């Protein structure tokens, strides 16, 4: 990450974060529905997971929290990770955060997406990516997949397809030891659900 000390110092950025975090959270919250596959509830879970992983991995928690807040703000746009990163940097600089701090937040956001094709470089970027993927796994991942399918009007078979083709492969791309450990636990839950879902889909489609 670029050194925030070049533009006022890390201590100043941290003080500014403590002062502005509630108002920045309000700005972000206004862009999301409360419930939904990519709603505010998803953002809050990613924030919590980011903090948990970040503590264990030694990440800068202030950078990480802001990255989690802004990471899906431009969801629905092409390359939403890059667009969300650009928006976050713009907002943070306008609020007085240093160039280095703002860029560190943006860099973390820009590489978080599974589909963006960019490899996270900083520890904050790696943690955010892991947290976002973890929220697509386990019991919560099943909940979100069903949400998405209902939002799009897809049948139950599409849930099985999504789990098989994407979710059961997410653990392979974890970037931190903490993320990998947590992913294995959630992957096991996905596997059990997948077995039951496929069995019940077969039962419901078999001739009597």
Secondary structure as UniProt FT lines:
FT   HELIX           4..7
FT   HELIX           10..29
FT   TURN            30..31
FT   TURN            37..38
FT   HELIX           40..57
FT   HELIX           61..70
FT   TURN            71..76
FT   TURN            78..79
FT   HELIX           80..94
FT   TURN            95..96
FT   HELIX           99..110
FT   TURN            114..115
FT   HELIX           123..134
FT   TURN            135..136
FT   HELIX           138..152
FT   HELIX           156..165
FT   HELIX           167..173
FT   HELIX           177..205
//
